[in-house]
Amino acid sequence: MKTALLQLNASDDPSANLDKTLTYFNEAASKGAQFILTPEVTNCVSTSRRHQSDVLQHEESDITLAALRGAAKSKGVWLLIGSLCLKTNSEDGRFANRSFMISPEGDIVARYDKIHMFDVDVSPEERWRESDGYRPGSQAVVAQTSFAPVGMTVCYDVRFPHLLMALANSGAEILTVPSAFSPVTGAAHWHILMRARAIETGCFVLAPAQTGEHQSSSHKTRRTYGHSLVITPWGEIQMDAGDAPGVYMTDLDMGEVAKARKRVPSLANARPFDGPE
């Protein structure tokens, strides 16, 4: 199956980001992609909650979601919108970091709200409290598509193997990990984490990523690691996009899932256990 990962350098302007995303989407579709994936926070990369409050929308009125649903229908392709920052009706005003699986008919097949919040001090200069602005999800999701069951995660979720194992045990053959990874943690852990999750589950891991320095209208800029990845069920790096924005194409052989799981049947061999006490 011909697949395209879109590596973006999104700003804090949803309209400008949408124009670029559609340009890449159309390029991918013209090259024959049947499944196209965008990274985390496709619509807006911002470090300012105030700015986000000014430019973000609720799901039903989000311009990026509406346009990309229309694009998927127009081209007749499957689309994973890695995630969108969206307003919610939460009393505390926090946003959702929500991933969408879109069918070739433009329908929303599945939604997934990022469960694990990136609340860490990466370095003295880099501190993140994602839960200050985002409401965590609580429901794991496997999207049913015409080509494979797809387990949906977002970025920091990849550090919690029990979630991805649960998705594989529920039938997932592809795991999506759209991301906006920190350059510091990316250089140290990105490739290792993605390969480990593929090996543990016998799944393809598809990780479209944000990359570079993200332009801001009025506040602190942000940098992300890039290196969108496709990892085989055997844990091999099938594609690494490096750090340049663009469209990155590859072919998925879904028969590799059964082959890897036959060679190392860890999902089938897992056993319950007690303790430790």
Phi and psi in degrees as a GROMACS rama.xvg file:
@    title "Ramachandran Plot"
@    xaxis  label "Phi"
@    yaxis  label "Psi"
@TYPE xy
-76.1264  126.083  LYS-2
-129.022  145.069  THR-3
-128.629  127.902  ALA-4
-102.179  127.512  LEU-5
-96.0332  117.985  LEU-6
-98.5599  118.369  GLN-7
-111.501  154.507  LEU-8
-121.92  73.2038  ASN-9
-74.504  150.75  ALA-10
-103.001  -164.061  SER-11
-96.6775  17.4847  ASP-12
-111.941  102.153  ASP-13
-57.454  -36.7151  PRO-14
-65.8882  -45.144  SER-15
-64.5388  -40.33  ALA-16
-63.5405  -39.1882  ASN-17
-63.1368  -42.5463  LEU-18
-57.9071  -46.3261  ASP-19
-67.3316  -42.2484  LYS-20
-62.168  -42.5157  THR-21
-65.0814  -36.7232  LEU-22
-60.8043  -47.7284  THR-23
-65.0993  -42.2816  TYR-24
-57.6988  -48.2594  PHE-25
-64.6456  -36.2495  ASN-26
-62.5523  -44.8095  GLU-27
-62.6674  -44.4078  ALA-28
-64.1172  -37.5748  ALA-29
-66.7844  -23.9164  SER-30
-89.9144  4.76154  LYS-31
95.781  11.2103  GLY-32
-62.4022  133.668  ALA-33
-100.372  -19.3273  GLN-34
-138.348  120.814  PHE-35
-119.477  136.906  ILE-36
-127.775  138.436  LEU-37
-111.322  163.729  THR-38
-83.7039  -179.39  PRO-39
-58.5268  152.307  GLU-40
44.3165  51.3681  VAL-41
-58.0035  -34.8361  THR-42
-86.7935  -23.9972  ASN-43
-165.922  121.667  CYS-44
-108.267  112.835  VAL-45
-148.422  145.235  SER-46
-101.744  5.32652  THR-47
-112.457  114.217  SER-48
-64.491  -33.9196  ARG-49
-65.0668  -45.4961  ARG-50
-62.4999  -42.3493  HIS-51
-59.3538  -41.0129  GLN-52
-61.1841  -31.198  SER-53
-76.7192  -34.9474  ASP-54
-109.344  -18.3146  VAL-55
-80.3226  158.532  LEU-56
-127.442  167.233  GLN-57
-74.226  160.818  HIS-58
-52.1455  -45.1557  GLU-59
-67.3004  -16.0863  GLU-60
-121.896  10.808  SER-61
-73.4254  126.953  ASP-62
-69.5846  -34.3779  ILE-63
-67.9517  -45.7506  THR-64
-60.6965  -47.3015  LEU-65
-61.993  -44.706  ALA-66
-68.0596  -40.7673  ALA-67
-72.7617  -33.1708  LEU-68
-61.5016  -43.1929  ARG-69
-64.4288  -37.9503  GLY-70
-66.6058  -42.0408  ALA-71
-61.1765  -41.9955  ALA-72
-66.4777  -42.6818  LYS-73
-61.8074  -40.1672  SER-74
-93.9344  -11.2957  LYS-75
66.8806  43.9825  GLY-76
-126.017  158.336  VAL-77
-78.6262  144.404  TRP-78
-139.763  126.428  LEU-79
-100.112  113.342  LEU-80
-82.7347  105.671  ILE-81
-48.1118  -52.8315  GLY-82
-168.482  156.568  SER-83
-123.015  141.137  LEU-84
-81.4586  123.768  CYS-85
-133.813  144.991  LEU-86
-69.9733  152.308  LYS-87
-129.47  179.555  THR-88
-97.9221  18.305  ASN-89
-62.2023  138.948  SER-90
-61.3644  -30.8391  GLU-91
-83.9042  -1.07819  ASP-92
78.8123  8.18637  GLY-93
-74.1732  152.918  ARG-94
-88.1569  172.452  PHE-95
-108.914  144.278  ALA-96
-108.624  94.8512  ASN-97
-118.463  128.951  ARG-98
-98.017  146.481  SER-99
-130.742  135.636  PHE-100
-102.448  122.809  MET-101
-113.385  133.275  ILE-102
-83.3062  168.463  SER-103
-63.991  -11.2002  PRO-104
-92.0753  0.260309  GLU-105
83.5303  10.9067  GLY-106
-87.3786  149.531  ASP-107
-81.4661  107.951  ILE-108
-82.1711  -34.5923  VAL-109
-156.246  149.291  ALA-110
-123.98  144.587  ARG-111
-140.885  124.424  TYR-112
-95.6866  126.296  ASP-113
-50.0175  127.963  LYS-114
-86.5917  -46.4285  ILE-115
-96.4032  126.761  HIS-116
-95.7353  136.876  MET-117
-84.479  86.633  PHE-118
-111.743  88.5791  ASP-119
-147.337  159.727  VAL-120
-106.062  98.2371  ASP-121
-68.5946  -41.116  VAL-122
-157.723  172.691  SER-123
-57.3591  -26.5848  PRO-124
-96.5846  -12.1436  GLU-125
-127.307  106.661  GLU-126
-127.206  132.635  ARG-127
-127.762  135.456  TRP-128
-132.43  74.8618  ARG-129
-60.0917  -32.8865  GLU-130
-69.2127  -14.3364  SER-131
-65.6584  -33.3549  ASP-132
-110.274  -17.0189  GLY-133
-122.453  138.98  TYR-134
-86.2868  120.81  ARG-135
-70.1275  147.101  PRO-136
-81.0247  177.145  GLY-137
-140.596  0.223311  SER-138
-118.336  120.736  GLN-139
-74.6672  147.635  ALA-140
-137.152  130.927  VAL-141
-114.58  118.488  VAL-142
-87.4251  132.388  ALA-143
-91.3137  117.999  GLN-144
-119.906  175.551  THR-145
-76.2022  -14.1965  SER-146
-111.014  -23.6957  PHE-147
-179.455  153.281  ALA-148
-71.5702  134.971  PRO-149
-120.157  119.02  VAL-150
-83.7044  126.019  GLY-151
-102.343  126.616  MET-152
-135.758  175.931  THR-153
-140.478  118.861  VAL-154
47.1358  -104.33  CYS-155
-57.4421  -22.1261  TYR-156
-54.0246  -27.982  ASP-157
-63.8166  -18.7008  VAL-158
-82.1651  2.85818  ARG-159
-121.849  84.4781  PHE-160
-61.1074  -26.5311  PRO-161
-62.4374  -31.5391  HIS-162
-66.3147  -48.2454  LEU-163
-70.2852  -32.254  LEU-164
-64.6278  -40.0388  MET-165
-62.8532  -38.5686  ALA-166
-64.8404  -43.9539  LEU-167
-64.4134  -41.0772  ALA-168
-68.1544  -17.9075  ASN-169
-94.7165  9.28606  SER-170
112.467  -6.82035  GLY-171
-61.8934  136.216  ALA-172
-113.161  -15.3528  GLU-173
-126.22  136.959  ILE-174
-114.891  127.817  LEU-175
-102.824  133.456  THR-176
-132.39  64.6484  VAL-177
-61.7417  138.633  PRO-178
-144.857  160.231  SER-179
-135.8  71.7705  ALA-180
-78.4411  142.415  PHE-181
-62.3723  140.411  SER-182
-59.2018  -34.2813  PRO-183
-68.1701  -53.5218  VAL-184
-72.5625  -28.2324  THR-185
-63.4302  -47.9777  GLY-186
-61.4784  -33.7657  ALA-187
-83.2243  -37.8194  ALA-188
-129.126  -17.5975  HIS-189
-53.6455  -57.5363  TRP-190
-65.3824  -39.5886  HIS-191
-63.6607  -46.351  ILE-192
-62.0695  -45.9577  LEU-193
-65.2237  -41.095  MET-194
-66.5608  -39.868  ARG-195
-63.4051  -43.199  ALA-196
-65.4031  -36.014  ARG-197
-65.7175  -45.2885  ALA-198
-63.6348  -43.9539  ILE-199
-64.205  -33.9709  GLU-200
-105.33  -14.8037  THR-201
65.186  30.8245  GLY-202
-110.531  155.052  CYS-203
-67.8819  139.952  PHE-204
-114.806  121.378  VAL-205
-114.081  118.65  LEU-206
-129.581  82.4064  ALA-207
-72.8765  141.073  PRO-208
-134.257  153.536  ALA-209
-77.7242  155.097  GLN-210
-147.102  149.839  THR-211
83.9335  -165.003  GLY-212
-92.1404  127.099  GLU-213
-96.6327  120.697  HIS-214
-68.0018  142.266  GLN-215
-128.25  144.785  SER-216
-77.3363  -31.8464  SER-217
-155.691  10.4826  SER-218
-147.782  -175.809  HIS-219
-55.8188  133.628  LYS-220
-79.5986  169.94  THR-221
-133.48  149.282  ARG-222
-118.538  144.478  ARG-223
-130.036  165.223  THR-224
-83.9533  -30.6639  TYR-225
75.3588  -142.883  GLY-226
58.8609  49.6079  HIS-227
-50.4814  137.719  SER-228
-127.453  147.772  LEU-229
-121.45  119.813  VAL-230
-113.542  133.354  ILE-231
-75.4858  164.819  THR-232
-63.2573  -14.9899  PRO-233
-90.8272  -0.556333  TRP-234
90.0008  12.6584  GLY-235
-89.5189  146.457  GLU-236
-80.2667  106.12  ILE-237
-82.5931  -31.8009  GLN-238
-152.079  136.972  MET-239
-132.341  118.073  ASP-240
-81.1545  -3.85396  ALA-241
66.4668  -147.94  GLY-242
-116.461  10.3787  ASP-243
-96.2274  136.208  ALA-244
-61.9954  152.057  PRO-245
154.44  -168.138  GLY-246
-107.073  127.171  VAL-247
-124.696  116.288  TYR-248
-101.149  148.185  MET-249
-157.956  166.648  THR-250
-113.199  132.544  ASP-251
-101.313  127.389  LEU-252
-102.196  99.6171  ASP-253
-66.0965  -16.1596  MET-254
-64.8728  -18.0282  GLY-255
-66.9887  -23.8621  GLU-256
-63.7977  -52.6963  VAL-257
-62.3319  -38.0152  ALA-258
-62.7386  -45.8625  LYS-259
-65.7006  -40.8786  ALA-260
-71.23  -26.7862  ARG-261
-73.0621  -38.4401  LYS-262
-69.8868  -40.4545  ARG-263
-132.747  91.6832  VAL-264
-83.6804  54.2736  PRO-265
-65.8482  -32.7852  SER-266
-63.9615  -42.7255  LEU-267
-72.8927  -29.0952  ALA-268
-85.6451  -9.73457  ASN-269
-62.6334  140.887  ALA-270
-129.302  148.421  ARG-271
-70.781  156.64  PRO-272
-152.189  163.612  PHE-273
-101.271  160.642  ASP-274
74.4858  -169.805  GLY-275
-72.6111  160.579  PRO-276
